Amino acid sequence: MDDPGYLTMSAKELNRLEVLGRVLDRRLTQAQAAEQLGLGIRQVERLCRRLRIEGPRGLVSRKRGRTSNRKLPDDLRRRALDLIVSRYTDFGPTLAAEKLRAIHGVAVSVETLRRWMIDAELWVPRSQRQRVHQPRRRRSCLGELIQIDGCDHEWFEDRAPRCTLLVYVDDATSRLMELRFVPSESTFSYFAATRTYVERHGKPVAFYSDQASIFRINATEPRKTEGMTQFSRALSELNIDIICASTPQAKGRVERAHLTLQDRLVKELRLQSISTTEAANAYAPEFMAAYNERFGREPLSDHDAHRPVRDDEDLARIFTLQEDRKISKELTLHYQGNVYLIDPNPETLCLRGRMCRVYADARGRVEVRREGRSLPFRAFNKLRRVTQADIVSNKRLGAVLTKIQANQRERDQQRLSSPKVTLREKRQIHAARTRADAPANP
């Protein structure tokens, strides 16, 4: 209840008091007040009458302080809580609500039951839980578990644009196994780094990563029946497991390595006058050797869990994008918005209606294979008037924008070299490029 000497009003009611006060002072018409408040004129008339008779208290909602008509009976609340205390003490609100409805006929929504359980101290909300991340023991062998992650940072400081460093850390020894500078975290960047790792060290038992979409399907109902990403599919072909951590603390080795690299590697790149990803990738083996000598430790077991690559494992083909497509009756197939025509011959005519696999590498080269045999095909260039926008994750946004700007500069340069472009258009292009290249105001 409000203090008799004070009046509690909401922001909405205070706004009405100000506007209707001007109406009573004849500084505003009722029609203008109705438009400002989003009410009808008759409602404004009633509010003005109530303000004139009762004063500001007349604008306060009559429902304040009264019990809601939708409030459930107290007997129902006591019965539900008694059942939970006696039979479902370790049940969460969702499961408890299901059991109360199915077994006892107590129909209560999950959120209402959650609020009752929190008030009765039978449930601790997620925001109030204190989760303790206790350390776990290292793996015993080199190559048994490799933690991988990407770190977006200004590795070259102000000498070059921001980029991402892919880091591979062995769990048993804390050694850096692979470093690769890339524009952003993508499937092809992890393909290249993992292929280099496998060629240099062999196949580890498992990789330990976060839950990024590169490593696992995060959709509730994935469209692909196998539920595997391209990266996890490639590891499966190499008989390498992929484990996704539920928290950053779970892969603390690589997370702590990020902090050390952001300090030491940045300064080493500055001392070496390195400002390109190509030069940084060439310098990475030298830095890793010094880092491992300083921070690496001996494993508990001398056994190396890395396995050699078999002769039948073609790394160049495994680390490509692979998708199955159906060959139409016209010997065509669709892939990435393009149409490909398979050359008709006695061997391909019998493949109509059959499935084939399309391989695409980082350079955009496409190969069509059926049961391990390459099929001859050619691209069908059709006029595309409308293009669908690509879905870009937050981690790749910077790299995508940089590529777009480079493509725009290339198109502008082609326009400038064209004899059909007028002098005025050339000045406009130069002015737009000057504004785009100008540094942002601090």
N, C-alpha and C positions, 0 to 999 in steps of 0.2 A: 504494500500500500504506500502511496505517496504521502510525504509529510504535508500536513495541512497548510504549512507556510510556504511550500514550494510546489512547483508544477513541472512534471517531467514530460518533455515533448520530443518526438523524433525529428530528424532532419526534414522529412517530408511535411510534418505538421508545422514546423517553423517556417518553411517556405510558403505554405498556405497562409499562415498568419501574416506574413509580410505582404503578400499580394492582395489578400482580402482587406488588409488594413488600408491599402491605397484605394481600394474600391470604396470603402466607407468614407474616406477623406475626399472622395470625388476626384481623385487624380487618375483613375483608371475606370473604364467601363466594365460591366459584367461580362460582356462578350470578349473583351481583350483578356480579362482574367481567366475566363474559361479556356481560351486558346493557350495561354501560358501554362496553366495547370493541367491541361489535357482532360478537362471535365466538360460536362454539358452545362448549358446556361442555367437550367433548373437546379442542378446540383449546386452551382455557385450561389444561386439565390438562397437555397436552404442554409448553406454554410455562412453566408453573410447575416442571415437572420439569427442563426445560433450564436455567431460572434457578437452581434449587437446586444443580445439578451444575456448570454452567460459569460461573455468575455473570452479570453484565450482558452479557458477550460472547455468551452463548447466545441473546440476543434480536436480535442483529444479523443482517440478512438474509444468507443463504448465497450469494446471487447477487452481492453486492457485490465488485467487483474482477474479476469473471469476464467473459469476452467473451459478448455476446448471441448467442443461437442464431439470431437473425434477421439478423445482420450479413452483408452481402454480401461475397463474396470480394475480396481485394485485387487479384487479377488483373483482375477485372471493372472495378474502379475505375480501375486504370492504363490499361486499354484504352479506356474511355470518355473519360478526360482526354486521352489521346494523340490520339484522333480529333478531339476538340474543338480541340486545339492545331493540328493539321495541316489541318483542313478547315472548322471552324466557330468561328473565333476571335471573330467579331463577332456570334455568335448568342446570344440569351438562353436561360435554362434551359428554358423551355417549348418553344420551337422546336427547340432542340438535342435535347431528349428525344424529340420527335416524329421527327426525322431519324435519330437513333441506332436507334430501334425499327424504323422503316420501311425504312431502307437497310442497316443493319449488323446488325440482329437483336439489339441490345443493349437489353434491357428494363429501364429504370431509371425510377423515379418522378421527377416534376418536382422535388419538394422534396429528395429525396436528391441529385439531380444539382446542384441549386442549392447545397446545403451543400458538396458536393465542389468545385464551381467557386469558391466563396467561400474555402475553405481553400487552394486552389491559386492564389488571387489572379487568377482568370480572370473574376470577376464581382464587382461592387461592389453591396452591398445598398442598397436605397432609403434606409434610415436614415443611411447614411454618405455619400450623394451631396451634393455642394455645388452647389446650383443658383444660377447667377448671372443676375440680372435686369438686363440692360443696357437703357439708355433707347433709345427709338425716336424718330424725327423726328415732329414735329407734322404734321397734315394741312394742306394749303395754303389751303383755302377755308373760309369760314364756312358751317356747315350740312353739311359733308361727312361728319362723324362726330360724333355727340352721345353722350357717356357718361352713363348714367343709373344711379342707385342710390338705395336708401332707407337712411336713418340713424335708428335708434331711439335716442332720447336724451331726457333731462329738459330739454326746450327751455324750459319755463316754470318751471324749478327746483321750488320747493315750492309754487308758486301754482296749479298745475293738474296733472292726471295726466300721466304719460309718454306721448309720442306719437312718430310717425315723420314725418320730413321727406323728401319725394321731391325729388331734386336732379338737374337736367339741366345738364351742362357741355359747352360746345363745345370740341372737341379742338384746333382751330386757334388759338383766342384765349383759352382758359381763362375765358371769360365764363359767368356764370350765365344760362341761357336760360329756366329755369322752376324755381320753388320752390312746393311745395304741402305743407301740413301735413295729415296724415291719421291716423286711429287706428292703422292698421297697413298693411303692404304687402299689397295684394290686387289682383286683376285690375281691379275697378271703380275703385280709387284711381288705378291707372296709366292706365285709360281716361280718367278726368276730367282728369288732368294732361297727358296726351298730346294730348287734344282741344284744351285751352287753348293748348298749345304750337303745334299746327298752325294754329289760328285766328289766333294772334298772329304767328308767324314764317313759316309755310308748312311744306311737307313736306321734311324733311332727306333726305339720301341713305341714311343708316344710323344705327341706334342701337347702342350698345356697352354690354352689360350683363353681369352675372354669370350663373351657371348655375342660378338659382332656378327653381322649377317654374312660375313665372308666365311665364317667357320660353322655356322649352324642355321637352320631354317627357324626363324623366330615367329613366323605366322602361325596362328592357332590351327588353321586348316590349310596346309601347304598344297599348292596346285600339283606339284610333282609327287608322283606316287612313292618314289623312293625316299623323299624327305631329306635329301642330301644336297649340300652346296657343291659347286664345282671344285672347291679346294678339298673338301672332305672326300669327294669322289676320287680325286687324284691320289690322296693318301691311302684310300681303301685299295686302290689298284696296286700300290706299293706295299701293302700289308703294314701300314703305319696307323696307329690309333690316334684319334683327336679327342681330347678331353677339354671341356669348357668349364672354367671356374665360375662359381656363383658370386664371388666378391673379389675386388682388387687385392684384398689382403691374402687371398688364397695363393696368388702367384706373386708373392712378395719378392722373390729373387729378381725377377725382371723389373718390377716396379722400383726397387731400390737401385738397380743398375741404371735406370733412367736418370735418377738424381745425380749419380756419379758422372755419367756421360755428359749431362747438361753442364757440368762444371769443367771436367778435365778435357773432354773431347772438343768442346767449343774453343778452349784456349789453345789446344794443340793445332786445330785447324787455323787459328789466327797466326800462330808462330810459323806454321808451314806455308802461310799465304795461299791457302786453298779456299776457293770461293765458288766451285762448281761441284755438282754431284758426281761427275765423272772422275775428277781428281780426288774427291773424298772417298769414293769407292775403291780407287787404286791405293789410297793410303790406309784403308781400313785394316788389312792384314797386319801391317806393321804396328798399328795402334793396339790391335787385339793381342798381339804377342806380348807387348809391354804391359797391358792391362792384366792379362792372365798371370804373368809372372809376379805382379804386385798383389792382386786380389784373389787369384785362384787358390784352391786348396786340393789336397789329395783325396781321392774317393776312398770310401771304406773298403771297397773291393777293387782288385787290380783288373777285373774282367771288364772288357769293353763290349757294351751291349749293341754297338752298331753292327749292322749286317751289310754285306756287299750287295750291290745291284746285280740282279741276274741278267743273263744275256738276252732273255726274252722280254725284258722290261725296257721299252723304248721311252726314255725320259722326255724326248722332244714331243712325242705324241701324247704321253700321259698328261703333261702340263699344258694342255690346251682346253679351250671351252668345248664341251661335247654335249650335244643334244640330239635326241632321236626325232626324226621326221618321217612322215608317211609320203611315199611317192604316189602322185596322182595318176589317173588313167592317161593323162597327157604327158607323162614322164616329167613332171615339174614338182618342185618342193619350195616351201617358203621358209626363210630363215632371216631373222633380224630385219624384217621389213623388206627384204629383197626376194626376188624370184629367180630360181636357178633351173635351167633346162638341161636335163640329162640326155646325152646323145643317144638317139635310138639305134640299136643294133641287136642282133640275135640274143646277146647276153643280157641286155637291159630291158628288152621288151617283156620278159617274163617277170620283171620286178614290179610291175604296176600293182598298186595296192599294198605293197610290202613296206616294211620299216627299214630305214637306213640311219646311219649316224653321221652327223655333220661335225667337223673339227674346225675350229677357228683359233689362230694364234694371235699373239700380241700385235703383229703387223697387219692384221685384218685378212690374212690369207685363209681361204676356205678350202676344205677337202671333204669329199663325200665318199663314204666307205660302206660296204655291205659285206658282212661276214669276213672282215679282214681284207677285202679286195677293194681297191680304189675304183670309183666310177667316173667316167669322163663326163664333164658337164661344162656349161658356160652360163655366165650371168645374163639375165634378161633385164635390160635397162628400160624401165617404164617411167613415164612422167609422174612425179609425185608433187601434187600441188599443196598438200597439207602434211606437215610432219608432226608427229606426236612428241611432246616434250619428254625428255629423259628424267627419270627419278634419280636424284643425286643425294647421297648421304651427306651429313654435316661434315664428316672428316674429309670428303673429297671435294668440297665446295671450292676451296681456294685453288686447287689444281685445275678444276673445270673452268673457273673464271679466267685464270691465266691463259688457258688454251683458247678460250673464246676471244680474248683480247688479241692474242697472236693472229688468229684467223681474221679478225676484223682489220688489223693492220695490213695483213697480206692482201685483203680485198681492196683496201684503200690505196695501196701501192699499185695494184693493177689498174684501178680507175685513174690514178694520176698519170700512168704511162699511156693511157688510151688517148688517141688524137681527138675523140669525140667529146671529151670532157671540156667544158668551158672554163675560162679563167676564174669566173665567180665560184663555180663548183670546186675548183682546186683550192681557192682561198678558204672555203667552208671546210673542206677536208683537213687542211693544215690547222685551222683554228680548233676543230674538234679534237685532233690529235694532241695539240698543245695543252688543251684543258684536261684531257685524259692522262697525259704524262706528268702534269703538275702535281707536286706533293700535296697531300691533304693538310689543311690547317690544323695546328695542334689544339 
